[in-house]
Amino acid sequence: MNEIKMRSLVKQLHSTDPGTRYEALGTLYELKGHDDLKIRVEMLKDMVKEAASTFPERVDVWDNPSLGLVEFVCDYPMPEIIDEILLRFDGFDPDAKVRALECLLLTKDEGIFQEIHDKTVQLVTHEEVVLPVEELCEFPVMLRAIVDKTIDQLESPYYKYMYYDFITAIIESGVEAGYKRAKVLPVLLADYAKLRDEYLNYDKEYRSNYAYQSWKESYFRLRYRINVLIGLMNFYYSEEAEGFLKEAVSFKDPRICTNAVVVAMNKNIPVQPDMLRSLSNHVESAELMYWGLAEHNKEHLFPVSPKQPVLAKAHLFNHLVHLQDEEGEDLNIFPENIEVVDSVDTVNSYGQPLRYYLMSFSHGDEVLAAWVGGYGLEEEDDSAHMWEGTHTDLEPIQNRTVEEHKQLFLKKREEYARENEETVYYESSPSLSKGLWFFYAILISHWIRVFINGITETEIYISVGFTLLGGILTVYELWKKKRSAVVIVGRKLMKVKGEKKESIPLQEIKKVTYDKKQISVYNKENVITMKFPMRWVEYGEFYYVLVEQTGHLREQPYIEE
């Protein structure tokens, strides 16, 4: 889409006709999904400005042009766009402000933390919005400063449980143990008492299938909130909290019970061995129990061995009950009779050994197949650590023999690995040099002077020759541009310059740094193995793609922001 059409689209967002706005927002959403869309920075800045302008009165939830525009520009987190977002922030719709905060936080730019702090405090004080809790919790020092200014929101029915998440993040990060204990503890205990009374209406009737098939969202919200408060009792402990924990270890909900058991064990409250073993074998709570113990360096107390099969069952259960189709709709699967059928030992694209489990589960009248894993085998044969690759095609397991299931699995992995190695995640060529742009400026100035002063025969030859030289230089620059590139393809970073190609596997990168002139890539031995000029890439985009492609590695490289 050219810029004229884009500006027309933005104009339609101001139409008094809701249908026109609906179509314009739909088109904007479609354009957002085009990875190859080229758009000038000035156009993006104008879109930010428009997002802060006045729109017709909304007619429905979807009717939010300010949010639509901010959503679009946040895919281009360049410094100029970030500056414009900060400048125009106060004029955005409240929901657009939340999206803008997410974008600002993802830059991880400490230089704008004070502005993020101020704008978040202002937003919380004057609006009721769903804050970007996960993103804010990544910066506990800044978060503490925000909560310090707005701690009264702990009393707010709307913000209360977001603030409990914030307090948890502040404490668990080590920023401040027992944060504002005098303020938090009495509110926490009072809130827990209310939730406990609400839960007791469910406890006698609790069955896993009731929770996942009938009670669903309202119950899950209650369960989540109870678990947050039980987790905080680990830091805000008192005699009353001890009484609540002793009661909660007998609750029938295995996830609530497990969280209570983990905190109780951490506080040296006795837990019956049979209770610990039962929860460690339950499909709803086995993983939660293991990682809860591991968080406090007590994983050796996990009473099941070998642990991978029981953890695989629990992982599959949680995968299936939350499984959605391509449209994001819940498939409403409640698996029963989950069993380990067999396993396959293989390696990932980095050569690390993994184990995948072939599983069966009942859904309705059918017994279906699934794969769970891969569990790491480097440290120990029964490791709980895994590279997520759990999936199911919802195929009846009896459609194939066990060996056929295994062979199909290995074939698909080979095809995926081959396809992945050929996938280009990022590609950029050098921009035209500053010297050439300087030459263009001189050339334009020269022609302007010639036309003003009049054209002579001598002058025309000089001017044409000057212009031809510019053309030759441009062709040469474009030729070099075509032969030069930075590419992230498959699992490696490549630099191409003419016939010469350099590459480094992503898992071998220790760090990536830059200065005004160039980007340097270091290997695990901290030796520079690749350099390329800054003008070869749009660094913001390069940074985000590289972070995304290395985020799953156990040893993630340092990538300078």
Summary of the structure (lengths in Angstrom):
residues: 561
radius of gyration: 29.2
end to end distance: 30.6
largest distance: 103.3
contacts: 1618
relative contact order: 0.04
helix: 57%
strand: 15%
